[in-house]
Amino acid sequence: MSDMEVAVVPPVRVPDWEAFSVPEGYRAEVIQGELVVTPGTGVDHGRAQSRLTVLLAGAVPSGYEPVSGIEWRLDVSGVVAMAPQPDIMVVPRNARGPAIVQTPLLAVEVLSLSDLSHRLAGGMTRREGKLADYARNGLKDYLEIDLTTSDPVAIRYELRRRTLIEVDRAPGTAVLQAERPFGYEVRPQDLIR
């Protein structure tokens, strides 16, 4: 399998999705209605995700926690309309089930080259497809950690007029200071070095 495979499939019924088997070391998502299978992540990605999870755990409001490795799924009329796996989601502590079905308080993606270079059948990159799905389904706050440049960059987005719009950016040793959906600070370079 190449760095990323995209398969255009008929709508995936919920029971078929729940029975779908993903090869070890890969993950499957439904983005823009398309099945996307990607290989596991690298060391810098895992390091950034782990460190950011710890950072967010100390900042989230009472009753919430950051989680990883779980899909955010939207089913419509028995069909999986969306099933991305953000690298981190901040969700209520009482959330249960195999998937998150309500909009998370915050979603975080740690970007790799395949997020920006591989296109879905509709022409969007994997990153653009996820942004569109997240916005359409009411995600109000989103954070990206871009590891595709010489210095990592933290980029914060807010939902405005049904679109996630960039509102803040911090490269390398600069500090991104967020006020919403709760207060936190992140220095991108600290996530990988």
N, C-alpha and C positions, 0 to 999 in steps of 0.2 A: 504494500500500500504506500502511496506517495505521502508527502507531508500532510496532505489533506485531501480527502475524497468527498465529493458532493454527489449525491444521488437524487435525482428528481423522481419522486415516487408518488403514487396516488395518495390521497389523504390517508393518514395513519389512524386506524381505529384505536381507541383506548385499550381494549384487551390485547391487540397486537403489539402496541407499544410496551405494555407492561410485561409481555412475554419475550420481547426482543432481547437477543443475547449479543453483547458487545465483546469483541476479542479482548483478551487481557492486555492492558497497557494502552487501551484506546477509550475514547468516550464518544457517545452519540448524543446529538442534540437535534431538535427541530427548530430551524431558524427560517423565518419567512416562508413557512410551510414546507421547507425542504429538509431532508435528512442529511446531516453533516456529521461525518465521522473523522475524528482527529486523534493523532497519537498523543501519548503522555507528554508532559512538560519537562523542561530542563531544570538544572540546578538553580540558576538565578531566578527563574519563575517561581519555583517552589520556595526558595528562601524569601523572596519578596512577599509571597502569599502568607507564609508562616509569620513573618515579622509584622505584617500589616494586621493579621488576625489578632495577635497579642496587643498591638497598639489600640485597635478598635475595641477589644474586650474591656480595656480600662477606661473607655470613654462613652460607651453606649448608655442610654438611659435605663433606669431600673425596669425590669420586665422584658428586656431585649438581650440578644446575644448574637455574635457573629458565627456563622456556620459555613462550611465548605463541602464540596463534593455532592451537593444536592441540586436537583433540577427545580426550576420554577416553571410549573406547568399550567397551561390554560387549555381546557377541553371545551369544545363547542359542539353540541349535538352529537356527542359520542366520538368526535374526531379530535386528535391532538393538534391544536392550532399553533402552539408554541411550547417548546420544552428546552430552553437554554439552561446551561449550568454556569452561572456566574462563578468566578473564583471564590468570592465571598458574598454572602448576603447577611444583612442584619435583620433578624426576624424576632417575633415574640417568643419568649421562652416556652410558652405553652403550645407552640406549633408542633404538630404531629403528622405522621404519615410518610409515605415514600417520597413525596414531593411537596414543595411549598406551593400552595394554590392562591394565597393572597399576595398582594403586592408587598415586597419587602420595604423596610424603612430606607435602606441603602443597598445598592448592588455595586460590586467592585469587580473589575476585570484587569488582569495583568496581561498586557498585550505582548504578543510575539510576532515575528515576521509573517507567519501564515494568516494572522488576523487581518493584516493589511494587504496581502498580495493575492490571496485566493478569492475568486469570485463565485458567488452563488449563481444559479441559472438565470436569475433576474437581473444580473449585472452588478449588484451590490457586493462589496467585500463582506467577509464574515462579520467584521466589526460594525459596518454600516447596517447590516441586517439586524444584528442584535440591538443596536441603538434604536432602530425603527420599531422593533417588537417591544422593547422596554417602554418607549414613549407611548405607543398605542395602548399599552396595558397599564398606564398610570404611574410608572416609576417616577417619583419626583426628584430624587437625588441619586446621582451616579458618579463614581470615581473610577478613573483609568490610571493605571501605572504603565507607562509606555517604556518598554525595555528595548525598543528597536533602534534607538539612537545611541550615540557615543556616551551620553549621560542620560540616566533615566529621568523621566518627566512625570509628574503627577498632574492630572487634569480633572477638574471638577465640573460637573454639568448639573443644571437644574431644568426641570420641565417647564416650558413656557409655550403656550398655544399649541399643545400636543406635540412638541418637539423638544428633545434634550439639547440644550444650548450650552456651549462652553462658557463658564463664568469665572474661572480661575485656572492658572497654570503656574507650576513651580518646577523649574529644571534643576537637576543636579543637587547642589547644596542649598538651594533656596527652600524656604519652608512654605508649604501650602497650609493656610489657616482656614478651617471651615467653621461656620457658625451653625449650619444646618446640614442634615436634620438634627444634629447634635454637634457640640464643639469637639474638634479634634485637630491635631497638627501632624503633618507628615513631611519629612525631608526625604525625597526620593532616593538619594544616594545611600542613606542609612538602611534602606531595604535590601540592598544587595552587597554592601561592603562591610 
